[in-house]
Amino acid sequence: MPKVSLDIPQELLDDLKHHVGDGGKFVSVADAIRTACRKMLDQLDMIDARHGRIGGE
């Protein structure tokens, strides 16, 4: 799996870490970021479909 490096504001990372680990929704920060990216891409696909932009690659 490729690795990606990114800069993220500390307050965003701190908020994200509240949802990671025991009792959290995600097992790791990387898992949380992957899940967020997948959800965002699904939402963008739905928007593109509504605007007739799906399927024209």
N, CA, C and O atoms as CSV, one atom per row, in Angstrom:
chain,resi,resn,atom,element,x,y,z
A,1,MET,N,N,0.855,-1.169,0.000
A,1,MET,CA,C,0.000,0.000,0.000
A,1,MET,C,C,0.906,1.240,0.000
A,1,MET,O,O,1.820,1.335,0.818
A,2,PRO,N,N,0.659,2.179,-0.905
A,2,PRO,CA,C,1.477,3.396,-0.936
A,2,PRO,C,C,1.311,4.213,0.338
A,2,PRO,O,O,0.265,4.177,0.987
A,3,LYS,N,N,2.346,4.940,0.679
A,3,LYS,CA,C,2.287,5.835,1.834
A,3,LYS,C,C,2.159,7.266,1.351
A,3,LYS,O,O,2.728,7.646,0.328
A,4,VAL,N,N,1.400,8.057,2.105
A,4,VAL,CA,C,1.189,9.462,1.782
A,4,VAL,C,C,1.561,10.270,3.013
A,4,VAL,O,O,1.211,9.904,4.135
A,5,SER,N,N,2.256,11.345,2.805
A,5,SER,CA,C,2.620,12.244,3.885
A,5,SER,C,C,1.822,13.534,3.722
A,5,SER,O,O,1.662,14.030,2.606
A,6,LEU,N,N,1.321,14.077,4.828
A,6,LEU,CA,C,0.575,15.320,4.729
A,6,LEU,C,C,0.763,16.162,5.974
A,6,LEU,O,O,1.099,15.659,7.046
A,7,ASP,N,N,0.541,17.443,5.807
A,7,ASP,CA,C,0.545,18.374,6.936
A,7,ASP,C,C,-0.894,18.571,7.358
A,7,ASP,O,O,-1.786,18.698,6.519
A,8,ILE,N,N,-1.117,18.597,8.666
A,8,ILE,CA,C,-2.470,18.741,9.191
A,8,ILE,C,C,-2.398,19.666,10.411
A,8,ILE,O,O,-1.498,19.521,11.239
A,9,PRO,N,N,-3.320,20.601,10.529
A,9,PRO,CA,C,-3.289,21.479,11.695
A,9,PRO,C,C,-3.402,20.668,12.989
A,9,PRO,O,O,-4.153,19.694,13.049
A,10,GLN,N,N,-2.666,21.066,14.012
A,10,GLN,CA,C,-2.635,20.328,15.272
A,10,GLN,C,C,-4.021,20.159,15.884
A,10,GLN,O,O,-4.341,19.096,16.415
A,11,GLU,N,N,-4.851,21.213,15.810
A,11,GLU,CA,C,-6.186,21.109,16.424
A,11,GLU,C,C,-7.049,20.072,15.704
A,11,GLU,O,O,-7.870,19.412,16.341
A,12,LEU,N,N,-6.879,19.917,14.397
A,12,LEU,CA,C,-7.619,18.899,13.656
A,12,LEU,C,C,-7.140,17.497,14.047
A,12,LEU,O,O,-7.951,16.590,14.235
A,13,LEU,N,N,-5.831,17.326,14.168
A,13,LEU,CA,C,-5.273,16.047,14.585
A,13,LEU,C,C,-5.726,15.692,16.002
A,13,LEU,O,O,-6.063,14.541,16.280
A,14,ASP,N,N,-5.731,16.677,16.887
A,14,ASP,CA,C,-6.182,16.435,18.263
A,14,ASP,C,C,-7.640,15.984,18.281
A,14,ASP,O,O,-7.989,15.041,18.991
A,15,ASP,N,N,-8.487,16.648,17.510
A,15,ASP,CA,C,-9.901,16.263,17.431
A,15,ASP,C,C,-10.041,14.856,16.873
A,15,ASP,O,O,-10.840,14.064,17.373
A,16,LEU,N,N,-9.272,14.543,15.845
A,16,LEU,CA,C,-9.322,13.229,15.227
A,16,LEU,C,C,-8.922,12.136,16.211
A,16,LEU,O,O,-9.540,11.072,16.240
A,17,LYS,N,N,-7.901,12.389,17.012
A,17,LYS,CA,C,-7.402,11.393,17.968
A,17,LYS,C,C,-8.417,11.063,19.060
A,17,LYS,O,O,-8.300,10.025,19.710
A,18,HIS,N,N,-9.401,11.919,19.272
A,18,HIS,CA,C,-10.459,11.618,20.240
A,18,HIS,C,C,-11.308,10.438,19.779
A,18,HIS,O,O,-11.995,9.818,20.591
A,19,HIS,N,N,-11.270,10.123,18.492
A,19,HIS,CA,C,-12.085,9.059,17.919
A,19,HIS,C,C,-11.268,7.805,17.598
A,19,HIS,O,O,-11.760,6.888,16.940
A,20,VAL,N,N,-10.011,7.772,18.068
A,20,VAL,CA,C,-9.097,6.671,17.761
A,20,VAL,C,C,-8.738,5.920,19.040
A,20,VAL,O,O,-8.595,6.520,20.106
A,21,GLY,N,N,-8.594,4.605,18.920
A,21,GLY,CA,C,-8.126,3.793,20.037
A,21,GLY,C,C,-9.250,3.116,20.786
A,21,GLY,O,O,-10.381,3.046,20.304
A,22,ASP,N,N,-8.930,2.612,21.978
A,22,ASP,CA,C,-9.917,1.917,22.810
A,22,ASP,C,C,-11.113,2.816,23.058
A,22,ASP,O,O,-10.975,3.940,23.541
A,23,GLY,N,N,-12.276,2.312,22.727
A,23,GLY,CA,C,-13.489,3.096,22.908
A,23,GLY,C,C,-13.749,4.073,21.779
A,23,GLY,O,O,-14.787,4.734,21.758
A,24,GLY,N,N,-12.825,4.173,20.845
A,24,GLY,CA,C,-13.003,5.076,19.707
A,24,GLY,C,C,-13.597,4.339,18.521
A,24,GLY,O,O,-13.783,3.123,18.548
A,25,LYS,N,N,-13.888,5.096,17.491
A,25,LYS,CA,C,-14.493,4.516,16.297
A,25,LYS,C,C,-13.456,3.903,15.355
A,25,LYS,O,O,-13.806,3.091,14.499
A,26,PHE,N,N,-12.191,4.281,15.502
A,26,PHE,CA,C,-11.140,3.849,14.580
A,26,PHE,C,C,-9.973,3.248,15.356
A,26,PHE,O,O,-9.728,3.611,16.507
A,27,VAL,N,N,-9.255,2.324,14.715
A,27,VAL,CA,C,-8.117,1.682,15.367
A,27,VAL,C,C,-6.850,2.525,15.285
A,27,VAL,O,O,-5.932,2.349,16.087
A,28,SER,N,N,-6.796,3.445,14.312
A,28,SER,CA,C,-5.605,4.284,14.145
A,28,SER,C,C,-5.996,5.579,13.434
A,28,SER,O,O,-7.075,5.686,12.852
A,29,VAL,N,N,-5.108,6.545,13.496
A,29,VAL,CA,C,-5.330,7.801,12.769
A,29,VAL,C,C,-5.384,7.513,11.266
A,29,VAL,O,O,-6.202,8.091,10.551
A,30,ALA,N,N,-4.515,6.620,10.791
A,30,ALA,CA,C,-4.515,6.275,9.365
A,30,ALA,C,C,-5.860,5.673,8.950
A,30,ALA,O,O,-6.377,5.986,7.878
A,31,ASP,N,N,-6.423,4.811,9.798
A,31,ASP,CA,C,-7.731,4.221,9.517
A,31,ASP,C,C,-8.803,5.304,9.437
A,31,ASP,O,O,-9.661,5.266,8.555
A,32,ALA,N,N,-8.757,6.258,10.343
A,32,ALA,CA,C,-9.732,7.356,10.345
A,32,ALA,C,C,-9.615,8.197,9.074
A,32,ALA,O,O,-10.627,8.577,8.485
A,33,ILE,N,N,-8.393,8.485,8.657
A,33,ILE,CA,C,-8.186,9.291,7.450
A,33,ILE,C,C,-8.635,8.531,6.206
A,33,ILE,O,O,-9.271,9.111,5.326
A,34,ARG,N,N,-8.309,7.229,6.121
A,34,ARG,CA,C,-8.758,6.424,4.977
A,34,ARG,C,C,-10.280,6.399,4.900
A,34,ARG,O,O,-10.856,6.560,3.823
A,35,THR,N,N,-10.933,6.197,6.053
A,35,THR,CA,C,-12.394,6.143,6.088
A,35,THR,C,C,-12.988,7.479,5.655
A,35,THR,O,O,-13.961,7.510,4.901
A,36,ALA,N,N,-12.411,8.576,6.125
A,36,ALA,CA,C,-12.901,9.903,5.745
A,36,ALA,C,C,-12.735,10.141,4.243
A,36,ALA,O,O,-13.620,10.711,3.604
A,37,CYS,N,N,-11.614,9.711,3.683
A,37,CYS,CA,C,-11.394,9.871,2.238
A,37,CYS,C,C,-12.401,9.066,1.434
A,37,CYS,O,O,-12.943,9.551,0.441
A,38,ARG,N,N,-12.652,7.819,1.868
A,38,ARG,CA,C,-13.640,6.994,1.153
A,38,ARG,C,C,-15.021,7.638,1.195
A,38,ARG,O,O,-15.724,7.678,0.186
A,39,LYS,N,N,-15.405,8.141,2.367
A,39,LYS,CA,C,-16.722,8.769,2.502
A,39,LYS,C,C,-16.818,10.017,1.622
A,39,LYS,O,O,-17.835,10.239,0.965
A,40,MET,N,N,-15.764,10.823,1.610
A,40,MET,CA,C,-15.766,12.024,0.785
A,40,MET,C,C,-15.882,11.666,-0.693
A,40,MET,O,O,-16.629,12.314,-1.427
A,41,LEU,N,N,-15.157,10.646,-1.137
A,41,LEU,CA,C,-15.219,10.236,-2.537
A,41,LEU,C,C,-16.603,9.705,-2.894
A,41,LEU,O,O,-17.102,9.968,-3.988
A,42,ASP,N,N,-17.229,8.958,-1.980
A,42,ASP,CA,C,-18.605,8.498,-2.214
A,42,ASP,C,C,-19.557,9.686,-2.365
A,42,ASP,O,O,-20.429,9.684,-3.234
A,43,GLN,N,N,-19.385,10.694,-1.517
A,43,GLN,CA,C,-20.237,11.888,-1.598
A,43,GLN,C,C,-20.005,12.636,-2.908
A,43,GLN,O,O,-20.957,13.119,-3.521
A,44,LEU,N,N,-18.761,12.735,-3.337
A,44,LEU,CA,C,-18.457,13.399,-4.605
A,44,LEU,C,C,-19.057,12.634,-5.776
A,44,LEU,O,O,-19.541,13.240,-6.733
A,45,ASP,N,N,-19.028,11.298,-5.707
A,45,ASP,CA,C,-19.664,10.489,-6.756
A,45,ASP,C,C,-21.164,10.758,-6.823
A,45,ASP,O,O,-21.732,10.859,-7.911
A,46,MET,N,N,-21.808,10.873,-5.654
A,46,MET,CA,C,-23.252,11.156,-5.627
A,46,MET,C,C,-23.543,12.532,-6.222
A,46,MET,O,O,-24.517,12.697,-6.956
A,47,ILE,N,N,-22.715,13.507,-5.912
A,47,ILE,CA,C,-22.888,14.854,-6.465
A,47,ILE,C,C,-22.701,14.824,-7.980
A,47,ILE,O,O,-23.488,15.411,-8.722
A,48,ASP,N,N,-21.642,14.127,-8.437
A,48,ASP,CA,C,-21.399,14.020,-9.878
A,48,ASP,C,C,-22.565,13.331,-10.582
A,48,ASP,O,O,-22.958,13.737,-11.676
A,49,ALA,N,N,-23.116,12.299,-9.965
A,49,ALA,CA,C,-24.251,11.585,-10.565
A,49,ALA,C,C,-25.457,12.507,-10.688
A,49,ALA,O,O,-26.155,12.482,-11.702
A,50,ARG,N,N,-25.705,13.312,-9.673
A,50,ARG,CA,C,-26.835,14.252,-9.727
A,50,ARG,C,C,-26.671,15.272,-10.839
A,50,ARG,O,O,-27.654,15.753,-11.404
A,51,HIS,N,N,-25.425,15.599,-11.151
A,51,HIS,CA,C,-25.152,16.614,-12.169
A,51,HIS,C,C,-24.807,15.998,-13.524
A,51,HIS,O,O,-24.375,16.698,-14.439
A,52,GLY,N,N,-24.999,14.686,-13.645
A,52,GLY,CA,C,-24.766,14.022,-14.924
A,52,GLY,C,C,-23.318,13.907,-15.327
A,52,GLY,O,O,-23.019,13.793,-16.516
A,53,ARG,N,N,-22.398,13.934,-14.360
A,53,ARG,CA,C,-20.974,13.889,-14.702
A,53,ARG,C,C,-20.348,12.504,-14.534
A,53,ARG,O,O,-19.140,12.359,-14.720
A,54,ILE,N,N,-21.126,11.499,-14.192
A,54,ILE,CA,C,-20.586,10.149,-13.995
A,54,ILE,C,C,-20.564,9.411,-15.325
A,54,ILE,O,O,-21.501,9.515,-16.117
A,55,GLY,N,N,-19.470,8.651,-15.571
A,55,GLY,CA,C,-19.411,7.777,-16.729
A,55,GLY,C,C,-18.704,8.335,-17.947
A,55,GLY,O,O,-18.629,7.650,-18.967
A,56,GLY,N,N,-18.188,9.536,-17.886
A,56,GLY,CA,C,-17.564,10.111,-19.071
A,56,GLY,C,C,-16.061,10.159,-18.999
A,56,GLY,O,O,-15.465,11.192,-19.304
A,57,GLU,N,N,-15.433,9.074,-18.606
A,57,GLU,CA,C,-13.979,9.081,-18.444
A,57,GLU,C,C,-13.288,9.088,-19.726
A,57,GLU,O,O,-12.058,9.094,-19.765
